[in-house]
């Protein structure tokens, strides 16, 4: 998207969303990719504030070029050895420029301001590139702690929240879970103090167990961000809570220091030439989880984390080694009856209980119920890929009414492995792709759901079980129309049909 300001003394800023991994996305967004070269001399000045920021926070870039004339300039961000324009403007008559742009979600971003060779008033001005400035990412979070996990009826109980990074003045909001998809705000928001903290008094007038969280609200361009849920028991026993102490803390710290492999470029959209991306979710600019509806009935949450959507089963350390419950994220829009969906995902496991989560991506009918058992509500769904723990067996298929068409394929998994899951739904057939390879083809119009579908990421726990701490992450999700035919052979065995019946 580009905007143009008519006033000559106010720098023009033009923002274009960068497409990651797929060159075609850059063309759709109108982004020109520039490889650094020797044609531009390094000169001038560049300052970026703040030097560290959360994804989405507004960066201010100011500086000057040695040429004292109005000339076009562009902010460029580096990624994988290439620089791309993210905003364009002009210097003033003294050579000064100013930009305001959102921080990208990568771990660190190098920025520079460039001016191309230009002829103005019969004089040729050479290309110039300012020095490079690197802005490091500060991952957002909200850390919460209770004064006590269990209190008597009427006893005092408080919750202390700390925003990360510290942003004094940012509103923190206490919320009570009233259903797996609904949080009720309690009282007014409290601004972070100089230490990033806010303290809330919790209701204890009635016996029972309540689940709370704190939400750091939208601030300086960064989206809102929720804490993990915490449970307060009033007048009830909590002796069953498991804590792993220092051993758990060491395990978590070691896991967090392990470098994760980044996604590659192989995907079905490139391989089979699906054409322009019709819809994309890439979570690069620190947005909140809107417009995804989040379901959580245990210790987990869903957030935007390092330019990814992350379904996280539980809190890091803090004596809470065991995860419980299920987390799901379902897109809330009008959906599509036909088309192609593709996502890049992985599911690292860290520590905790003895039971592995089942996780994956599926398409479900718009406004479907959140049923987790066969026949209980989601009777039309397409499974792009589901697996348990680090198991290599990946299930794909489609359900319609009382019939399941399913099959499995093997994909190697560990903490660092990424895989692409894709499906093509037409009026006559369904095609599944794993890592850009045709995996199954079902030429059966009766199996096609025939209703608008939306994507749903699932991190599904077993009721009552202590689960291993797991984080299902999606680097990106894209939707393509059927306007272009597949370029390549689309042949594979069909999934097997099975009659199913409600089990719960």
N, C-alpha and C positions, 0 to 999 in steps of 0.2 A: 504494500500500500504506500503511496506517495502523496505528500501534501505540499502545497506551494504557498508560501506567505508573500503577499504583494509588497510589504514594506521593505525597501532596499536596505535599511539600516538594521534589520533584525535577521540574523542568519536563518536561512532555510534549512529545515531538517526533513529528510526523507527516509522513512524506515521501510525496510523490506525484510520479511522473515526469511531466515536462511533455511534451506533444505539440507538435511544431513543425509549422507550416504548415497542418495539417489540423485544423479545429475539432473534428471528430468525435473525434479522439484525446484531446482534453482531456476530453470527456464520458466516454470510456471509463475514463480514469485518475482521474476524480473530482476534477478540478482546477477551481476557480472562478476565472475570469478577471475582474480588477478594473481598471477604467479610473480613473487618478488623478483626483480631483475635489476640490472645495473643501470637502466636508463634513468632511474630517479635518484638524484643525489640526496643524501641524508642531511637535513638542515632544519632550522627552525626549532621551536619548542613545543612540548606537549605535556600537560599535567592532567591527571585523572583523579577525581574525588567521588566517593571514598576509594582508597587503594585496595580495600577488601570489602566485599558486598555479597549479600544473598542473591540468588537468582531472581530476576525481576526488579530489583531495586534500581532506582534511577542513578545513572552515572553522569557526571558533568565533566566534559572534556573541553579544556581551554588551551589556547596557545597562539602562536603566530608564525608566519612565514617571513623570510627576509625580503620578499617582494612587496613593495608598498603600492599595491593596486588591488582592486576587487577582482577576484578570480575564483573559479569553481574549485571546491575541495570536497573530499569524501573521507569519512571515517571508515576504516577497514578493520575487520577482526580476523585473526589468524586461526586456522584449523587444519591440522595435518599437512603443514608445509605450504598452504595456500592462504591468500588473503581475499576476503570478499567485502564489497561495499555493504554497509549497514545503514548509513545515513549520508546525505549530501547537502551541501550548503555553499555559501560563498564567504570569502573573507571580507572584512571591511577595507576601507581605503588605506588603512595602516598595516594591513596584512594579518589582523587578528581574526580568530574564529572562536565559536562556542557551539557545543552540541550537548544535548541531553538525550541519552539512550538507555534502554533497559539492560541490565546485566544479564548475560547469557548464563545457562545452567551448567556449562562445562566446569571442571575443577579449577581451571585458570584460563584467562583469555588475554592474548596479546593484542593491543590496539595500536594503530598508527593513523595519522592523517596524511593523505596524499593529494597532490595537485598535479594534474597531467600537463604536459607541454601544451602551451596555448599561445596564440597570436592575438594581441590586443593593441589596437592603435598602431598597427604596422610594426610592432615590436614583438619578438618571440621570447617568451619566458620558458625556461627549462622546467622539466618535471622535478618535483620535490617530494620527498618523503620525510616526515618528522621522525625523531627517535621513537622506538617502540616502548610502550608502557604496559606492564603485565598486571592485571587485576585478578587477585585470587578469590576463589569462591568461599564464602562462609555458609555452611549448610544450616538452614533454619531448623529449630526445634523448640519445644516447650517442655521443660523438665518439671515434674510435679512430685511433691512429697506430702504425706499426711502426718499430722502431729501424732496420730496413733491409728493403727489399722482397725482397732475395735474399741469402742467406748460404751459406757452405760447410757441408758436413756436420760436425756437432759444434760449429760456431761459436755464439756466444751471440746470441740474438734475443729481444727483448722487445716487448710490446704495451702501450701506455698508453691507458687509457680515462678519459674525463672525462664525468661525468653532467651533464646540463643540464635544469632548473636544479640548482645544487649543493645536495645534500642529505647532509651529513656523516652517516655511519653506514649509509646505504642500501647493501645488498649488490649488488656487481657480479660477474657470473659469466662466466667464459671458456667458450666453446663451440666445438666443431669440427664442421664440416658433414660428415656421413657419407652423406647422400643429399639430393636436392633438397627433401625434406620433413622431414628429421631432423637435429637438432643434438645432439651428445653433450657433456655437461658435463665439463670438465677441471678436476679439483681442487676445492678449496673456494672459495666466494665470498669476495671481498675487500671490506670496507666502504670507501665513499668517505672520503677524508680531508677536511680543512678546505677544500681547493681542489676537491673533487669528484672526485679522481683515484684510480686504482688501477693498479698495474703488474703484469703477468703475464709469466712466463718461458715461452717457447714451445719445444716439442720440436723438436730438429734432428738427431736421431741417425741418420735415414735420408733418403736423397735422394728428392725428390718435391715436389709442390705441394699445399699444404693451405690450406683456407679457414676463417677464424676470424671470430667475432663476439663481442661482449660484450652481455650482457643486464642491464639495470637492473631489479632485482626489484620486486615489489609493495611500495609504501611509502606509509603514511599514507592509504590509500584509493585511490591512483593505481595503475593496472595496470602490469604489467611492460612494458618497452620495449626493443627490440633495436637495436643499431647496424647500420650497413651492413656487409656482409661485406668482409673484406680478405684478400688472398692473399699467402702467404709461400712463396717458392721456395727450396728447400734443394738446393744443388748443381746448379741448372738455370739457364738463361739467361732473363732477363726484359727484354732490350733492346727488345723490341717494344712495351713499354708506352708509351702516348701521354700526354703532358702538355701542357697548353695555357698554364700559367704565369699571369702577371698578367692577360693578356687574358681568359682563362677566368674568373678570379676577378671581374673587373669585370662580365663578362656575367652571372654568377650573382647578384652583388649587385644589379644593376639589375633582374633578374627578380624577386627576392624583395621589392623595394620596390614593385612594381606591385600596386595594389589589385585584388583579384579580386571579380567580381560575385557576389552572393549568390543562392541559388536562389529562385525565385518560388513561387507557390502552385498553379499550374495542374497538375493531374495527372488521370489516368484515373479514379482512385478517387473523386475529387470529382465529376468530370464525369458518370460513369455510375452514381453512387450505389451503390458496392459495399458500403456498410455498415461496421460496426465492424472495426477492424484486428484480425486474429487473432494475428499475430506481427509484431514490429517490431524492427529493428536501426537505432539512431540514434546510437550512439557518443558520447553527450553527457557522460558522467561519467568520462572518463579510463580506461575499462576497457582491458584488453589485447586482443589479437586473438582470444583464445579466444571461442567454440568454432570458429573458422575454422582449417582446416588450410592452412598456407602452403607453397607450392612456390616455390623459387628456385634456379636452377641457374647464375646469373651474379652480377652486381654488385648486384642489387636486393633489396628487402625490402618487407614489408607492415606497416603500423603504423596506430594510431588517431591521427589528426592533425587538430586544430582541429574536433573533433566530426564527423570523417569517417573512413571507412576509406580508406587511401591505399596504392596499389601504386606504389612509387617505383622507377624503374629503376636508380638509382645515386646515389653520394655527391655532396653539394654540394661543388664545387670541389676544393681540396686536390690539384690537379694531375691529377685523374682525370676528364677530360672525357668519356670514352667509356663508355657503358653497354653491357653485354652480357647475353645470356640472357633468360629468361622469368620472370615472377612471376605466380602465381595464388593466389587465396584461395577455398577451397571450404567451404561450411558443413557442419559435421559434426553432423547430427541425423537423425531418421527420415524426413524429407522428406514430400512430398505428391504423390499421383498426379494429383490434380485441384485446381484452384483458380486464383487470380490472384496474380501477382507484379508488383511495380512498384518501380523504383529511380530515383533522380535522380543523374546522373553527369556528369562532364566529364573531359577528358584534356589538360591544359596541357602544352606542350612548351617546354623551356628552351634547351638548347644541346647540343653534343656532336658525335656522329658524323654520317654522311650518310644513315643508313637510318631510316625511320620505323617506330615500333612499330604493330602491329595490336592493337586493344584492344576490350573490350566485356564484355557480360554474357550468360551462357547458363545453362540448366538442364541438369544432368547427372544420371544415375542415382546413387542412393546408393551409396557405396563404389566408384565407377567408377575406372578407371585414369586416369592423367594423360597419356594419349596425346595427342599434338599433331598427328597426321596422320590423314586419313580412313581408316576401316576398321580402325584399329589398337587399338580398345578402346572408344571412346565411340560406339557405334552407335545410341544413342537419346539425342538431345539437342535442346533447343529454343533457338534463338538469338534473344535479345530485341533485340540490336543490336550489330553489329560494324563497326568502321571503322579506317582507317589514317591516322595522323598527323592533319592538319587537313583531310583529304579530306571532302567533303560526302556521299559515297556511303555509305549505311548499309545493311548486309546484315541481313536477318532470315530466319527459316525454321525448319525442323525436319528432323532426320535420323532415319530409322528403317531399320535394316538396310542394304540397298544402295541406298536411295533418299534423295535430298535434295530437299526442296521449298524453294526459295529465291526471294527477290526483293530489290530494293534501293529505297531512298527517299533523297531529298536532305534533309540537315539542315546548316545553316550551322554552322561550327565555328571557334573561335579559342581563345585562352587563357582567356577568361572565360565562354564559352557553356556553360550547363547545359541538359541535355535529360532528359526522363523516358522510360524504356523500360518497357513493360509487356506482359504476355501473359496470356491467359485460356485455360486448358486444361480442356476438358470431355470426357466419354466420346465425344462425336460430332464436336467441332470444336476448332480452335485459332484464336484471334483475337489479332492483334498491334496494339499502340497505340504511337505515337510522339508525344510532347508532347500527350497526351490526345486524339489523333485516331485513329480506326480506320484502320489502314494496310493490313492484309491479313486475309482470312478464309479458312480452309481447312476446308471441310465434308467431311471425309474421316476416318471412324473408323479406317481402316487406318493413318493417319499419326500418330495419337495414341500417344505412347510407352507408356502403360499400365503404368508402373512408378513407384515413388516417386522424385521429383526434388528436387534441392537446387540453390540458386544457386551459380554460380562466376564470379567476376570474373577476367578474363584480360588481362595485359599481355604480349603474345607477341612475342619478338624472333626474328630470323633467325639460325640457327646460324652461328657464325663471323663475324658482321657486327658492326661498330661502330655502335651504335644512338644515336639522339638521346635526350638525357635527357628522360624523360617521366614524368608522374605521373597515373595513373588514380585518380580520387577518387569515392567514393560518399557523398553527403550522407545518404541514408537508403535503406533497403530494407524493403518491407512485403509481408506475405502476407495475402490475403483468401480466405475460403471462397466457394463458389458459392451460398450460402444465398439471396442476393438476385439477382434478374434485373437485367440491364443496363437502365438508364433512358436510352433514346436509340437511334438507328438504328445497328445494327451490321452494316454492309454494306461490302464492298470486294472487289477482285479477289483471286484465290487465287494463292499462290506457284507457281512453275513446277517440275514434277517432273523430276529428272535422276537417271539411274543412275550410281552411283559405284563405284569399285573401290579397294582399298588402294593407296597410293602410297609407302609406306615400311614 
